[in-house]
């Protein structure tokens, strides 16, 4: 956690952004690898794959940030493409997670948003699927990533902030709030790498 905090602080300053991106890449690689035993233990349970791709998305963001600091244009482009493809794979996972757990996804949608919870769960699942396709085939990929970033940010604002205010004692609300905005930031960084 200290490395994660240090890397986060490092990416805030121009002189240390490259080192911060390296530290965060290592941290999120380790977090991704920590999910593998769960996948191997229960390969038929999708939740472990979903956890892997959430962490892998953060790794893609760190790689994208590192690519933005790379002075070798060829290497920067290669790292940016790798981050984009990785983010596309994550969007596939987000699609599958929402599809497999559609009733749980729908239950997260605030009741006051018309027309109903299932409509928004299906619409955002389709949006993730379309973003995944666009990112992976590199057709309007930057636009798809930016729209996905906006959708993720709205999840944080409309779903997790109200849940935090209603139940600040619930650890799940805090962790999902933080993870949603970390993934939002990762998608935003990859969208701005310019490797298209």
Phi and psi restraints in degrees (value plus and minus 20) as a CYANA .aco file:
   2 UNK   PHI     -83.3   -43.3
   2 UNK   PSI     -59.3   -19.3
   3 UNK   PHI     -84.3   -44.3
   3 UNK   PSI     -60.1   -20.1
   4 UNK   PHI     -83.2   -43.2
   4 UNK   PSI     -64.0   -24.0
   5 UNK   PHI     -85.5   -45.5
   5 UNK   PSI     -65.1   -25.1
   6 UNK   PHI     -81.6   -41.6
   6 UNK   PSI     -63.1   -23.1
   7 UNK   PHI     -82.8   -42.8
   7 UNK   PSI     -59.5   -19.5
   8 UNK   PHI     -83.1   -43.1
   8 UNK   PSI     -61.2   -21.2
   9 UNK   PHI     -86.9   -46.9
   9 UNK   PSI     -61.9   -21.9
  10 UNK   PHI     -79.3   -39.3
  10 UNK   PSI     -56.5   -16.5
  11 UNK   PHI     -95.5   -55.5
  11 UNK   PSI     -25.0    15.0
  12 UNK   PHI    -103.6   -63.6
  12 UNK   PSI     -32.2     7.8
  13 UNK   PHI    -143.5  -103.5
  13 UNK   PSI     115.4   155.4
  14 UNK   PHI     -77.0   -37.0
  14 UNK   PSI     -56.2   -16.2
  15 UNK   PHI     -93.5   -53.5
  15 UNK   PSI     -42.9    -2.9
  16 UNK   PHI    -138.6   -98.6
  16 UNK   PSI     -15.4    24.6
  17 UNK   PHI     -80.4   -40.4
  17 UNK   PSI     -59.6   -19.6
  18 UNK   PHI     -83.2   -43.2
  18 UNK   PSI     -66.5   -26.5
  19 UNK   PHI     -87.3   -47.3
  19 UNK   PSI     -57.7   -17.7
  20 UNK   PHI     -81.1   -41.1
  20 UNK   PSI     -60.8   -20.8
  21 UNK   PHI     -85.7   -45.7
  21 UNK   PSI     -57.8   -17.8
  22 UNK   PHI     -84.4   -44.4
  22 UNK   PSI     -67.1   -27.1
  23 UNK   PHI     -80.5   -40.5
  23 UNK   PSI     -65.9   -25.9
  24 UNK   PHI     -86.3   -46.3
  24 UNK   PSI     -54.1   -14.1
  25 UNK   PHI     -81.3   -41.3
  25 UNK   PSI     -64.0   -24.0
  26 UNK   PHI     -84.9   -44.9
  26 UNK   PSI     -65.9   -25.9
  27 UNK   PHI     -79.7   -39.7
  27 UNK   PSI     -69.2   -29.2
  28 UNK   PHI     -93.9   -53.9
  28 UNK   PSI     -45.5    -5.5
  29 UNK   PHI     -84.5   -44.5
  29 UNK   PSI     -65.4   -25.4
  30 UNK   PHI     -84.4   -44.4
  30 UNK   PSI     -60.6   -20.6
  31 UNK   PHI     -83.3   -43.3
  31 UNK   PSI     -60.1   -20.1
  32 UNK   PHI     -83.1   -43.1
  32 UNK   PSI     -67.3   -27.3
  33 UNK   PHI     -84.1   -44.1
  33 UNK   PSI     -49.8    -9.8
  34 UNK   PHI     -85.5   -45.5
  34 UNK   PSI     -39.1     0.9
  35 UNK   PHI    -103.3   -63.3
  35 UNK   PSI     -37.6     2.4
  36 UNK   PHI     -82.2   -42.2
  36 UNK   PSI     -63.2   -23.2
  37 UNK   PHI     -77.1   -37.1
  37 UNK   PSI     -56.5   -16.5
  38 UNK   PHI     -84.2   -44.2
  38 UNK   PSI     -59.0   -19.0
  39 UNK   PHI     -85.3   -45.3
  39 UNK   PSI     -64.6   -24.6
  40 UNK   PHI     -86.9   -46.9
  40 UNK   PSI     -54.8   -14.8
  41 UNK   PHI     -92.9   -52.9
  41 UNK   PSI     -52.8   -12.8
  42 UNK   PHI    -160.1  -120.1
  42 UNK   PSI      51.8    91.8
  43 UNK   PHI     -84.2   -44.2
  43 UNK   PSI     -36.9     3.1
  44 UNK   PHI    -110.8   -70.8
  44 UNK   PSI     -19.6    20.4
  45 UNK   PHI    -126.1   -86.1
  45 UNK   PSI      96.5   136.5
  46 UNK   PHI     -92.2   -52.2
  46 UNK   PSI     -42.5    -2.5
  47 UNK   PHI     -76.8   -36.8
  47 UNK   PSI     -53.2   -13.2
  48 UNK   PHI     -89.8   -49.8
  48 UNK   PSI     -57.2   -17.2
  49 UNK   PHI     -85.3   -45.3
  49 UNK   PSI     -63.1   -23.1
  50 UNK   PHI     -78.6   -38.6
  50 UNK   PSI     -62.7   -22.7
  51 UNK   PHI     -83.3   -43.3
  51 UNK   PSI     -61.1   -21.1
  52 UNK   PHI     -78.6   -38.6
  52 UNK   PSI     -69.5   -29.5
  53 UNK   PHI     -90.8   -50.8
  53 UNK   PSI     -45.3    -5.3
  54 UNK   PHI     -83.6   -43.6
  54 UNK   PSI     -65.7   -25.7
  55 UNK   PHI     -90.0   -50.0
  55 UNK   PSI     -57.7   -17.7
  56 UNK   PHI     -83.8   -43.8
  56 UNK   PSI     -53.5   -13.5
  57 UNK   PHI     -81.7   -41.7
  57 UNK   PSI     -60.5   -20.5
  58 UNK   PHI     -87.1   -47.1
  58 UNK   PSI     -56.8   -16.8
  59 UNK   PHI     -81.6   -41.6
  59 UNK   PSI     -62.7   -22.7
  60 UNK   PHI     -81.6   -41.6
  60 UNK   PSI     -58.8   -18.8
  61 UNK   PHI     -83.3   -43.3
  61 UNK   PSI     -62.3   -22.3
  62 UNK   PHI     -85.6   -45.6
  62 UNK   PSI     -60.2   -20.2
  63 UNK   PHI     -85.2   -45.2
  63 UNK   PSI     -61.3   -21.3
  64 UNK   PHI     -80.9   -40.9
  64 UNK   PSI     -60.3   -20.3
  65 UNK   PHI     -86.2   -46.2
  65 UNK   PSI     -62.0   -22.0
  66 UNK   PHI     -81.7   -41.7
  66 UNK   PSI     -62.4   -22.4
  67 UNK   PHI     -78.9   -38.9
  67 UNK   PSI     -57.0   -17.0
  68 UNK   PHI     -87.2   -47.2
  68 UNK   PSI     -41.5    -1.5
  69 UNK   PHI    -118.2   -78.2
  69 UNK   PSI     -25.3    14.7
  70 UNK   PHI     -92.9   -52.9
  70 UNK   PSI     111.3   151.3
  71 UNK   PHI    -105.6   -65.6
  71 UNK   PSI     -45.3    -5.3
  72 UNK   PHI     -98.7   -58.7
  72 UNK   PSI      90.5   130.5
  73 UNK   PHI     -82.5   -42.5
  73 UNK   PSI     -55.8   -15.8
  74 UNK   PHI     -87.3   -47.3
  74 UNK   PSI     -64.3   -24.3
  75 UNK   PHI     -86.3   -46.3
  75 UNK   PSI     -59.9   -19.9
  76 UNK   PHI     -81.0   -41.0
  76 UNK   PSI     -62.6   -22.6
  77 UNK   PHI     -85.0   -45.0
  77 UNK   PSI     -61.8   -21.8
  78 UNK   PHI     -83.8   -43.8
  78 UNK   PSI     -63.7   -23.7
  79 UNK   PHI     -86.3   -46.3
  79 UNK   PSI     -59.4   -19.4
  80 UNK   PHI     -82.8   -42.8
  80 UNK   PSI     -61.9   -21.9
  81 UNK   PHI     -83.7   -43.7
  81 UNK   PSI     -62.0   -22.0
  82 UNK   PHI     -80.9   -40.9
  82 UNK   PSI     -62.5   -22.5
  83 UNK   PHI     -84.0   -44.0
  83 UNK   PSI     -59.9   -19.9
  84 UNK   PHI     -84.9   -44.9
  84 UNK   PSI     -68.1   -28.1
  85 UNK   PHI     -81.4   -41.4
  85 UNK   PSI     -60.2   -20.2
  86 UNK   PHI     -81.9   -41.9
  86 UNK   PSI     -62.6   -22.6
  87 UNK   PHI     -84.6   -44.6
  87 UNK   PSI     -56.4   -16.4
  88 UNK   PHI     -81.9   -41.9
  88 UNK   PSI     -62.1   -22.1
  89 UNK   PHI     -83.4   -43.4
  89 UNK   PSI     -57.6   -17.6
  90 UNK   PHI     -84.7   -44.7
  90 UNK   PSI     -59.2   -19.2
  91 UNK   PHI     -83.7   -43.7
  91 UNK   PSI     -55.8   -15.8
  92 UNK   PHI     -81.2   -41.2
  92 UNK   PSI     -65.4   -25.4
  93 UNK   PHI     -82.5   -42.5
  93 UNK   PSI     -62.1   -22.1
  94 UNK   PHI     -81.8   -41.8
  94 UNK   PSI     -58.0   -18.0
  95 UNK   PHI     -80.9   -40.9
  95 UNK   PSI     -70.4   -30.4
  96 UNK   PHI     -83.3   -43.3
  96 UNK   PSI     -60.9   -20.9
  97 UNK   PHI     -80.1   -40.1
  97 UNK   PSI     -66.5   -26.5
  98 UNK   PHI     -87.6   -47.6
  98 UNK   PSI     -55.5   -15.5
  99 UNK   PHI     -88.8   -48.8
  99 UNK   PSI     -67.2   -27.2
 100 UNK   PHI     -86.6   -46.6
 100 UNK   PSI     -58.7   -18.7
 101 UNK   PHI    -128.9   -88.9
 101 UNK   PSI      20.2    60.2
 102 UNK   PHI     -75.9   -35.9
 102 UNK   PSI     -65.6   -25.6
 103 UNK   PHI     -80.2   -40.2
 103 UNK   PSI     -58.7   -18.7
 104 UNK   PHI     -89.3   -49.3
 104 UNK   PSI     -57.8   -17.8
 105 UNK   PHI     -83.2   -43.2
 105 UNK   PSI     -65.7   -25.7
 106 UNK   PHI     -81.2   -41.2
 106 UNK   PSI     -58.2   -18.2
 107 UNK   PHI     -84.3   -44.3
 107 UNK   PSI     -41.4    -1.4
 108 UNK   PHI     -97.9   -57.9
 108 UNK   PSI     -41.8    -1.8
 109 UNK   PHI     -90.1   -50.1
 109 UNK   PSI     107.7   147.7
 110 UNK   PHI     -78.3   -38.3
 110 UNK   PSI     118.2   158.2
 111 UNK   PHI     -83.2   -43.2
 111 UNK   PSI     -45.6    -5.6
 112 UNK   PHI     -97.3   -57.3
 112 UNK   PSI     -28.2    11.8
 113 UNK   PHI    -108.7   -68.7
 113 UNK   PSI      96.3   136.3
 114 UNK   PHI     -96.9   -56.9
 114 UNK   PSI     139.1   179.1
 115 UNK   PHI    -103.5   -63.5
 115 UNK   PSI     -56.4   -16.4
 116 UNK   PHI    -185.3  -145.3
 116 UNK   PSI     151.2   191.2
 117 UNK   PHI     -85.7   -45.7
 117 UNK   PSI     -61.7   -21.7
 118 UNK   PHI     -84.4   -44.4
 118 UNK   PSI     -59.4   -19.4
 119 UNK   PHI     -75.0   -35.0
 119 UNK   PSI     -68.8   -28.8
 120 UNK   PHI     -90.9   -50.9
 120 UNK   PSI     -53.9   -13.9
 121 UNK   PHI     -84.6   -44.6
 121 UNK   PSI     -63.6   -23.6
 122 UNK   PHI     -88.6   -48.6
 122 UNK   PSI     -64.0   -24.0
 123 UNK   PHI     -81.2   -41.2
 123 UNK   PSI     -64.1   -24.1
 124 UNK   PHI     -91.3   -51.3
 124 UNK   PSI     -49.4    -9.4
 125 UNK   PHI     -85.8   -45.8
 125 UNK   PSI     -64.8   -24.8
 126 UNK   PHI     -83.3   -43.3
 126 UNK   PSI     -59.2   -19.2
 127 UNK   PHI     -83.0   -43.0
 127 UNK   PSI     -62.4   -22.4
 128 UNK   PHI     -81.2   -41.2
 128 UNK   PSI     -62.7   -22.7
 129 UNK   PHI     -82.7   -42.7
 129 UNK   PSI     -65.4   -25.4
 130 UNK   PHI     -85.1   -45.1
 130 UNK   PSI     -59.2   -19.2
 131 UNK   PHI     -83.1   -43.1
 131 UNK   PSI     -62.4   -22.4
 132 UNK   PHI     -79.5   -39.5
 132 UNK   PSI     -66.7   -26.7
 133 UNK   PHI     -81.7   -41.7
 133 UNK   PSI     -68.1   -28.1
 134 UNK   PHI     -80.3   -40.3
 134 UNK   PSI     -63.2   -23.2
 135 UNK   PHI     -87.3   -47.3
 135 UNK   PSI     -63.9   -23.9
 136 UNK   PHI     -92.5   -52.5
 136 UNK   PSI     -53.0   -13.0
 137 UNK   PHI    -114.8   -74.8
 137 UNK   PSI     -21.5    18.5
 138 UNK   PHI      39.6    79.6
 138 UNK   PSI      25.3    65.3
 139 UNK   PHI    -136.3   -96.3
 139 UNK   PSI      90.0   130.0
 140 UNK   PHI      36.8    76.8
 140 UNK   PSI      16.9    56.9
 141 UNK   PHI     -82.9   -42.9
 141 UNK   PSI     -62.6   -22.6
 142 UNK   PHI     -82.2   -42.2
 142 UNK   PSI     -64.5   -24.5
 143 UNK   PHI     -80.6   -40.6
 143 UNK   PSI     -63.9   -23.9
 144 UNK   PHI     -81.1   -41.1
 144 UNK   PSI     -62.4   -22.4
 145 UNK   PHI     -86.9   -46.9
 145 UNK   PSI     -58.2   -18.2
 146 UNK   PHI     -88.2   -48.2
 146 UNK   PSI     -60.0   -20.0
 147 UNK   PHI     -86.8   -46.8
 147 UNK   PSI     -58.7   -18.7
 148 UNK   PHI     -84.7   -44.7
 148 UNK   PSI     -58.3   -18.3
 149 UNK   PHI     -80.8   -40.8
 149 UNK   PSI     -65.2   -25.2
 150 UNK   PHI     -83.2   -43.2
 150 UNK   PSI     -61.8   -21.8
 151 UNK   PHI     -83.4   -43.4
 151 UNK   PSI     -64.0   -24.0
 152 UNK   PHI     -82.5   -42.5
 152 UNK   PSI     -61.2   -21.2
 153 UNK   PHI     -82.6   -42.6
 153 UNK   PSI     -59.6   -19.6
 154 UNK   PHI     -84.7   -44.7
 154 UNK   PSI     -56.5   -16.5
 155 UNK   PHI     -76.5   -36.5
 155 UNK   PSI     -66.5   -26.5
 156 UNK   PHI     -81.1   -41.1
 156 UNK   PSI     -64.5   -24.5
 157 UNK   PHI     -93.4   -53.4
 157 UNK   PSI     -64.0   -24.0
 158 UNK   PHI    -106.9   -66.9
 158 UNK   PSI     -47.1    -7.1
 159 UNK   PHI    -123.5   -83.5
 159 UNK   PSI     -75.4   -35.4
 160 UNK   PHI    -104.1   -64.1
 160 UNK   PSI     -54.3   -14.3
 161 UNK   PHI     -84.5   -44.5
 161 UNK   PSI     -67.5   -27.5
 162 UNK   PHI     -80.2   -40.2
 162 UNK   PSI     -57.3   -17.3
 163 UNK   PHI     -86.8   -46.8
 163 UNK   PSI     -56.5   -16.5
 164 UNK   PHI     -85.1   -45.1
 164 UNK   PSI     -62.1   -22.1
 165 UNK   PHI     -86.4   -46.4
 165 UNK   PSI     -57.3   -17.3
 166 UNK   PHI     -95.0   -55.0
 166 UNK   PSI     -57.2   -17.2
 167 UNK   PHI    -159.0  -119.0
 167 UNK   PSI      52.9    92.9
 168 UNK   PHI     -88.0   -48.0
 168 UNK   PSI     -34.9     5.1
 169 UNK   PHI    -100.1   -60.1
 169 UNK   PSI     -33.5     6.5
 170 UNK   PHI    -103.9   -63.9
 170 UNK   PSI      95.9   135.9
 171 UNK   PHI     -79.5   -39.5
 171 UNK   PSI     -58.3   -18.3
 172 UNK   PHI     -77.0   -37.0
 172 UNK   PSI     -60.9   -20.9
 173 UNK   PHI     -82.1   -42.1
 173 UNK   PSI     -61.0   -21.0
 174 UNK   PHI     -88.0   -48.0
 174 UNK   PSI     -64.6   -24.6
 175 UNK   PHI     -87.5   -47.5
 175 UNK   PSI     -61.2   -21.2
 176 UNK   PHI     -90.0   -50.0
 176 UNK   PSI     -56.1   -16.1
 177 UNK   PHI     -79.6   -39.6
 177 UNK   PSI     -71.2   -31.2
 178 UNK   PHI     -82.9   -42.9
 178 UNK   PSI     -65.3   -25.3
 179 UNK   PHI     -84.3   -44.3
 179 UNK   PSI     -60.2   -20.2
 180 UNK   PHI     -80.1   -40.1
 180 UNK   PSI     -64.4   -24.4
 181 UNK   PHI     -95.9   -55.9
 181 UNK   PSI     -48.2    -8.2
 182 UNK   PHI     -85.6   -45.6
 182 UNK   PSI     -64.5   -24.5
 183 UNK   PHI     -85.0   -45.0
 183 UNK   PSI     -58.7   -18.7
 184 UNK   PHI     -78.6   -38.6
 184 UNK   PSI     -67.0   -27.0
 185 UNK   PHI     -83.6   -43.6
 185 UNK   PSI     -59.5   -19.5
 186 UNK   PHI     -82.8   -42.8
 186 UNK   PSI     -65.1   -25.1
 187 UNK   PHI     -82.5   -42.5
 187 UNK   PSI     -59.5   -19.5
 188 UNK   PHI     -83.5   -43.5
 188 UNK   PSI     -65.6   -25.6
 189 UNK   PHI     -81.5   -41.5
 189 UNK   PSI     -66.3   -26.3
 190 UNK   PHI     -83.5   -43.5
 190 UNK   PSI     -58.0   -18.0
 191 UNK   PHI     -82.3   -42.3
 191 UNK   PSI     -48.9    -8.9
 192 UNK   PHI    -114.9   -74.9
 192 UNK   PSI     -14.5    25.5
 193 UNK   PHI     -91.2   -51.2
 193 UNK   PSI     -48.4    -8.4
 194 UNK   PHI      62.9   102.9
 194 UNK   PSI     -11.1    28.9
 195 UNK   PHI    -110.5   -70.5
 195 UNK   PSI      57.9    97.9
